[in-house]
Amino acid sequence: MKSKKVIKIVSIIAAVICVLLGGLAVIMIKYINYYTDTNTWATIVVDNGLQASEDGFISEEEYLKGDTICIGSATLEIEDITHEGETTLSVQSGDVYNSNGESVKTFVINYDKQAGLTIDDEYVRLYVSDNQYR
């Protein structure tokens, strides 16, 4: 009878420890995700591929997750930035088309790889020129 009681007590203690460790793991994962979201940023270049003498423009800014980029009538929101520089953007407003002429709602730009888009009947290039993770 005593051994059943001991087994029951040990089982309850083990279950409580497992629940506490599981809760701690969830808290740590949330903290790591929060830290990554607030300490990883990308330097994104937006240009139209023309030289300044040909009405060219270029913009190079640092962005965090949640920031927005306004290009013409389009507003793009930074959905995610990985520590490798892969940046996911979503179209919040405006009409954005890829190089095939298809409407785009979400797209990914990678470090040093250009994404060509058409916004307001004008071609623009976006790419990540740098990313930083603190």
C-alpha positions in Angstrom: 0.0 0.0 0.0 2.9 2.4 0.8 4.6 1.8 -2.5 1.4 2.7 -4.4 1.2 6.0 -2.4 4.9 6.7 -3.1 4.4 6.0 -6.8 1.4 8.3 -6.9 3.3 11.2 -5.1 6.3 10.8 -7.4 4.0 10.8 -10.5 2.3 14.0 -9.3 5.6 15.7 -8.7 6.9 14.6 -12.1 3.7 15.9 -13.8 4.1 19.3 -12.0 7.7 19.5 -13.0 6.8 18.7 -16.6 4.1 21.4 -16.7 6.5 24.0 -15.2 9.2 23.1 -17.7 6.7 23.3 -20.6 5.5 26.7 -19.4 9.1 27.9 -19.1 9.8 26.7 -22.6 6.8 28.6 -24.0 7.9 31.8 -22.2 11.5 31.4 -23.6 10.3 30.8 -27.1 8.0 33.9 -27.0 10.9 36.0 -25.6 13.3 34.8 -28.3 10.7 35.6 -31.0 10.1 39.0 -29.5 13.9 39.7 -29.3 14.4 38.6 -32.9 11.5 40.8 -34.1 12.9 43.9 -32.4 16.6 43.3 -33.0 16.7 42.2 -36.7 16.5 44.8 -39.4 17.1 45.0 -43.1 18.5 47.8 -45.2 16.2 47.8 -48.2 17.0 49.6 -51.5 14.2 50.8 -53.7 15.1 52.2 -57.2 13.8 52.3 -60.7 16.9 51.1 -62.4 17.6 54.4 -64.1 20.5 56.7 -63.7 19.9 60.0 -61.9 20.3 61.8 -65.2 17.4 59.8 -66.6 14.9 60.6 -63.9 16.2 57.8 -61.7 15.5 57.5 -58.0 17.0 55.5 -55.2 16.0 55.1 -51.6 18.0 53.1 -49.0 16.5 52.8 -45.5 16.7 50.5 -42.5 13.5 48.7 -41.6 12.2 46.6 -38.7 9.4 44.1 -38.7 6.1 46.1 -38.8 7.5 49.1 -40.6 6.0 50.3 -43.9 7.4 51.3 -47.2 5.5 53.8 -49.4 6.1 53.6 -53.1 3.8 55.7 -55.2 0.2 54.7 -54.3 1.4 51.4 -52.8 2.0 50.7 -49.1 4.1 47.7 -48.3 4.5 46.3 -44.7 7.5 44.4 -43.5 6.0 41.1 -42.2 9.3 39.3 -41.3 13.0 39.6 -41.5 15.3 36.6 -40.9 18.8 36.9 -39.6 19.9 35.8 -43.1 18.3 38.9 -44.6 15.3 37.2 -46.2 12.5 39.8 -45.9 8.8 39.2 -46.4 6.6 42.1 -47.4 2.8 42.3 -47.9 0.9 44.8 -49.9 -1.4 46.9 -47.6 -2.7 49.2 -50.3 -2.2 49.9 -53.9 -1.7 47.7 -57.0 1.6 45.8 -57.2 2.5 43.5 -60.0 5.5 41.1 -60.4 7.6 40.8 -63.6 5.0 38.5 -65.1 2.3 41.1 -64.7 0.5 39.1 -62.0 -1.0 40.9 -59.0 1.1 40.5 -55.8 -0.2 40.5 -52.2 2.9 39.0 -50.5 6.5 38.6 -51.7 9.9 37.9 -50.4 13.2 39.7 -51.2 16.5 38.1 -50.3 19.8 39.5 -49.5 21.5 40.9 -52.6 18.7 39.4 -54.9 16.5 41.9 -56.7 12.7 41.8 -56.9 11.3 43.6 -59.9 7.8 45.0 -59.4 5.5 47.4 -61.2 3.7 50.0 -59.1 1.7 52.8 -60.7 2.8 51.7 -64.2 6.4 52.2 -63.2 9.1 49.6 -62.7 10.9 49.5 -59.4 13.5 47.2 -57.9 13.7 46.2 -54.3 16.5 44.3 -52.6 18.1 43.9 -49.2 21.6 45.5 -49.3 22.4 44.7 -45.7 20.8 43.2 -42.6 21.8 43.3 -39.0 21.0 41.2 -36.1 21.9 42.4 -32.6 
